[in-house]
């Protein structure tokens, strides 16, 4: 399946833990459309949950997950509308959250959006993809 810009799905939920299940569910649906195995889909669901849990710690009123198919799988950009300085948190590249995310996802990047919002980008490859 080739991805097109119209394949992108964006979901915005209130920045509260009880709403993260919506993002996990949508991530699983998008993953299924892009040939991720059941195990890879479950890994992606858990990775989205962990990334969003980290963003909850940044504060803000909403969490956004933008999911899109890429040449070799799925990319999810999770972000918060929090206005924080010093993102990503110092030591985040060595922290437990990053270790968990790297165990679940094929790519992990702590970043900021073009608007300066805190974000975590995760990627998961589809079955048969070898990556680069």
C-alpha positions as CSV (number, residue, x, y, z in Angstrom):
1,X,0.0,0.0,0.0
2,X,1.4,3.3,-0.9
3,X,0.8,6.3,1.3
4,X,-0.6,9.6,0.2
5,X,-1.1,12.8,2.1
6,X,-4.8,12.0,2.4
7,X,-3.8,8.9,4.5
8,X,-2.8,11.2,7.4
9,X,-5.0,11.0,10.4
10,X,-4.9,13.7,13.1
11,X,-6.6,13.2,16.5
12,X,-6.8,15.8,19.2
13,X,-7.8,14.9,22.7
14,X,-7.9,16.7,26.1
15,X,-4.5,16.4,27.9
16,X,-5.7,13.9,30.4
17,X,-4.7,10.3,30.9
18,X,-8.3,9.0,30.6
19,X,-8.4,10.2,26.9
20,X,-5.2,8.4,25.7
21,X,-7.1,5.3,24.9
22,X,-8.6,7.1,21.9
23,X,-5.1,7.7,20.5
24,X,-4.1,4.1,21.1
25,X,-7.2,2.8,19.3
26,X,-6.7,5.1,16.3
27,X,-3.0,4.2,16.1
28,X,-4.0,0.5,16.0
29,X,-6.5,1.2,13.2
30,X,-4.0,3.1,11.1
31,X,-1.3,0.5,11.7
32,X,-3.7,-2.3,10.4
33,X,-4.3,-0.3,7.2
34,X,-0.5,-0.2,6.6
35,X,0.3,-3.9,7.0
36,X,1.8,-3.8,10.4
37,X,1.8,-7.3,12.0
38,X,-0.3,-7.8,15.2
39,X,2.9,-7.6,17.3
40,X,4.0,-4.4,15.6
41,X,0.6,-2.9,15.9
42,X,0.6,-3.6,19.7
43,X,4.1,-2.2,20.0
44,X,2.9,1.0,18.2
45,X,-0.1,1.3,20.5
46,X,2.0,1.1,23.6
47,X,4.6,3.5,22.1
48,X,1.9,6.0,21.4
49,X,0.6,5.7,24.9
50,X,4.1,6.1,26.4
51,X,4.9,9.1,24.2
52,X,1.7,10.8,25.1
53,X,2.2,10.0,28.8
54,X,5.5,11.9,28.6
55,X,3.8,14.8,26.9
56,X,1.2,14.9,29.7
57,X,4.0,15.7,32.1
58,X,4.8,18.8,30.0
59,X,1.4,20.3,30.8
60,X,-0.9,21.8,28.2
61,X,-4.6,21.4,27.5
62,X,-4.5,19.1,24.4
63,X,-2.5,16.2,23.1
64,X,-2.4,15.7,19.3
65,X,-1.3,12.6,17.4
66,X,-0.7,12.9,13.7
67,X,-0.4,9.5,12.1
68,X,0.6,8.8,8.5
69,X,1.8,6.1,6.3
70,X,5.4,6.3,5.1
71,X,7.3,4.2,2.6
72,X,8.2,1.5,5.1
73,X,5.5,1.8,7.7
74,X,3.9,4.3,10.0
75,X,5.1,7.6,11.5
76,X,3.3,9.2,14.5
77,X,4.0,12.7,15.7
78,X,2.6,13.1,19.2
79,X,2.6,16.7,20.5
80,X,1.2,18.9,23.3
81,X,0.1,22.5,23.2
82,X,2.1,23.1,26.4
83,X,4.4,26.1,26.4
84,X,7.5,24.8,28.0
85,X,11.1,25.8,27.9
86,X,13.8,23.2,27.7
87,X,12.2,20.6,25.6
88,X,13.2,17.9,25.4
89,X,13.8,17.4,29.1
90,X,17.5,17.1,30.0
91,X,18.6,13.5,29.9
92,X,15.6,12.4,27.9
93,X,17.8,10.6,25.4
94,X,19.0,8.3,28.3
95,X,15.8,8.1,30.4
96,X,13.6,5.2,31.0
97,X,10.8,6.6,28.7
98,X,13.2,6.7,25.8
99,X,14.5,3.2,26.5
100,X,10.9,1.9,26.5
101,X,10.1,3.8,23.3
102,X,13.2,2.5,21.6
103,X,12.2,-1.0,22.6
104,X,8.8,-0.6,21.0
105,X,9.4,1.6,18.0
106,X,11.9,1.5,15.2
107,X,12.6,5.3,15.4
108,X,12.2,7.7,18.3
109,X,12.9,11.5,18.3
110,X,12.2,14.1,21.0
111,X,11.6,17.3,19.2
112,X,9.5,20.5,18.9
113,X,6.8,21.3,16.3
114,X,7.2,24.2,13.9
115,X,5.1,26.2,16.4
116,X,7.5,25.3,19.3
117,X,5.2,22.7,21.0
118,X,6.9,19.7,22.7
119,X,6.6,16.6,20.5
120,X,7.8,13.0,20.2
121,X,8.0,11.3,16.8
122,X,7.9,7.6,16.6
123,X,8.1,5.2,13.7
124,X,7.2,1.6,13.2
125,X,8.1,-0.5,10.1
126,X,5.6,-2.7,8.3
127,X,6.1,-6.4,7.7
128,X,8.9,-7.1,5.2
129,X,10.4,-3.6,5.6
130,X,14.1,-3.5,6.3
131,X,14.5,0.2,6.8
132,X,17.6,2.1,5.7
